[in-house]
Amino acid sequence: MEINAFSRPGRFWKGNLHTHSTRSDGRKSPEAICREYREAGYDFLAVTDHFLEHYGYPMTDTRPFRTEAFTTLIGAELHTGHTEFGHLWHILAVGLPLDFAPYPAGETGPEVVTRALAAGAFVAAAHPAWYGLSEADIRSLGPIHAVETYNATSADHNDRDDSQYIYDLLLMRGERYFALATDDTHSVPERNDAQRGWVQVRSETLEPEALLEALRAGAYYSSTGPQIFDIAATDAETIRVRCSPAERVWAVGFGSYYSYVYGNGITEVDLPLKTLGNSPYFRVIVRDHRGGRAWSNPIRR
């Protein structure tokens, strides 16, 4: 059992991978949004403005706002072609080159994903619940890395911030996507969508390429509050989870298979895996007393 995010060398770095600035429809400049996240204790940020002709196809250059203790990743939210239900695609791509080309006439969502992957980007299906992506939609994108399972701004748009249900269905179909929590902040005060969803990426350094390599490998976990310090196998049928104070810790597998421990402020638990039956994978989920959650990427047995 290899638990990638916790078994590799390095430490965890906190970052948000979905952010908008005044280069598209955000309310704050790239400099201001980077400063805000840096001062809030984030280690890195990706400003992913909407890559649309309406905004001049922005690939927002945040390199000037890097410091020794804070870095940025270059990316965009891609929109071309249409989903099964006729919506313009929303595809998150982090690690794009600054000269990523605008869409050629008739380019589809799967086709722009192919270009983004070839450029070395970490690619995710953005907020599926928000605009009703189907399983077929997501699978049509090919070998993307992740599904955005939590998107903070969607909570105030239409109360569809959580996409874990479709994500779990895809895992049950045999897909191997990672999970992803983001803000998708536009800095609109009434939405309260900043610093509510993030990733903790395991890397030896804060260099952008090291972070991107870890993201592409799934060496991270997602959170809306709690921290997961370690997940380790104690034997073939038990894992030990260390975390910030929680009320419940789960190992969730195929279908209705799960294992859990609950308590008041628990910080270390041993989870038996026997109740997962023959599930080939499981996800660790930690929930605190405020309802905040943290979740690992799927762990293969």
CORDA-V25413 format. One record per backbone hydrogen bond with DSSP energy under -1.0 kcal/mol. NH is the residue of the N-H (numbers start at 1). CO is the residue of the C=O. If there is no record, write none. Layout:
BEGIN
nh=NH co=CO
nh=NH co=CO
END
This chain:
BEGIN
nh=6 co=3
nh=7 co=3
nh=8 co=4
nh=11 co=203
nh=13 co=201
nh=15 co=199
nh=16 co=44
nh=20 co=185
nh=22 co=28
nh=24 co=21
nh=26 co=21
nh=27 co=186
nh=33 co=29
nh=34 co=30
nh=35 co=31
nh=36 co=32
nh=37 co=33
nh=38 co=34
nh=39 co=35
nh=40 co=36
nh=41 co=38
nh=42 co=37
nh=43 co=14
nh=44 co=14
nh=45 co=71
nh=46 co=16
nh=48 co=19
nh=51 co=77
nh=52 co=50
nh=55 co=52
nh=56 co=53
nh=57 co=52
nh=65 co=62
nh=66 co=63
nh=67 co=70
nh=71 co=43
nh=73 co=45
nh=76 co=93
nh=77 co=49
nh=78 co=91
nh=83 co=87
nh=86 co=83
nh=89 co=81
nh=91 co=78
nh=92 co=124
nh=93 co=76
nh=94 co=122
nh=95 co=74
nh=96 co=74
nh=100 co=97
nh=107 co=104
nh=112 co=108
nh=113 co=109
nh=114 co=110
nh=115 co=111
nh=116 co=112
nh=117 co=113
nh=118 co=114
nh=119 co=115
nh=120 co=117
nh=121 co=116
nh=122 co=94
nh=124 co=92
nh=125 co=146
nh=126 co=90
nh=133 co=128
nh=138 co=134
nh=139 co=135
nh=140 co=136
nh=141 co=138
nh=142 co=139
nh=144 co=142
nh=145 co=123
nh=146 co=123
nh=147 co=178
nh=148 co=125
nh=149 co=147
nh=149 co=180
nh=150 co=180
nh=151 co=161
nh=152 co=182
nh=153 co=183
nh=155 co=152
nh=157 co=153
nh=158 co=154
nh=160 co=154
nh=163 co=149
nh=167 co=163
nh=168 co=164
nh=169 co=165
nh=170 co=166
nh=171 co=167
nh=172 co=168
nh=173 co=169
nh=174 co=171
nh=175 co=170
nh=178 co=145
nh=180 co=147
nh=182 co=150
nh=184 co=18
nh=191 co=188
nh=198 co=223
nh=199 co=15
nh=200 co=221
nh=201 co=13
nh=202 co=219
nh=203 co=11
nh=211 co=207
nh=212 co=208
nh=213 co=209
nh=214 co=210
nh=215 co=211
nh=216 co=212
nh=217 co=213
nh=218 co=215
nh=219 co=214
nh=220 co=218
nh=221 co=200
nh=222 co=295
nh=223 co=198
nh=224 co=293
nh=229 co=242
nh=230 co=242
nh=232 co=240
nh=234 co=238
nh=235 co=238
nh=238 co=235
nh=239 co=271
nh=240 co=232
nh=241 co=269
nh=242 co=230
nh=243 co=267
nh=244 co=227
nh=246 co=266
nh=247 co=287
nh=248 co=287
nh=249 co=261
nh=250 co=285
nh=251 co=259
nh=252 co=283
nh=253 co=257
nh=257 co=254
nh=259 co=251
nh=261 co=249
nh=263 co=247
nh=266 co=246
nh=269 co=241
nh=271 co=239
nh=273 co=237
nh=276 co=273
nh=277 co=274
nh=279 co=276
nh=282 co=299
nh=283 co=252
nh=285 co=250
nh=286 co=294
nh=287 co=248
nh=288 co=292
nh=291 co=288
nh=294 co=286
nh=295 co=222
nh=296 co=284
nh=299 co=282
nh=301 co=280
END
